Amino acid sequence: MNKKYRITSKFRFTTFLVVAILCIFTILGSLTGINTVSSSSMTEYNLVKIESGDTLWDIASEYAPDNMDLRQVVYEICDLNEISADQLEAGQKIIIPVYS
């Protein structure tokens, strides 16, 4: 009883093969740990309490490396904390990325 199968739709068959191969690679990648995050790729942060008279520029100049533009650091601080430069208040705590 040899039954022969015939491909009636090449598009459907190709789509099935692509989806099956992607599923296999996803499962194998998960099982082998290829797509796991290592601790070296995680960003560290400093928690800073704002004192009276502090500005984002002062904080950025204190924590930024010498070769980095302070405007970029101020932007990153604002973006991380979802604030703008004029929203700083004494006693507020913000996070600052640790630059290596």
C-alpha positions, -999 to 999 in steps of 0.1 A, spaced: 0 0 0 22 27 -12 4 60 -11 19 88 -31 14 124 -19 12 152 -43 19 189 -36 -11 209 -48 0 243 -36 37 252 -37 31 284 -18 14 266 11 41 239 12 69 265 12 52 285 39 48 254 60 84 245 56 96 280 66 74 281 97 85 246 107 122 255 103 118 287 123 100 268 151 128 242 152 155 269 154 136 287 181 132 256 202 168 246 197 180 281 206 160 281 238 172 247 248 209 254 242 207 289 258 219 308 228 194 336 233 199 342 270 211 375 284 244 376 301 252 400 330 278 419 310 251 432 287 229 446 315 233 482 324 241 493 360 227 524 375 235 548 404 207 562 425 213 599 432 193 621 456 190 656 443 202 683 466 192 719 466 209 737 438 218 706 418 213 707 380 214 679 355 245 694 339 263 692 373 252 656 378 261 647 342 296 662 345 302 643 377 291 609 364 300 610 327 333 598 313 357 625 300 353 615 264 315 617 263 293 647 253 274 661 284 244 668 262 241 631 255 244 622 292 217 648 302 195 633 275 200 598 287 193 608 323 161 626 313 150 596 291 157 571 319 138 590 345 111 603 322 117 639 333 129 671 317 157 693 330 134 718 346 116 691 367 143 685 392 134 691 428 154 688 461 149 654 476 140 637 443 158 605 435 169 597 399 189 569 383 222 576 365 237 550 341 272 537 351 296 544 322 326 521 320 
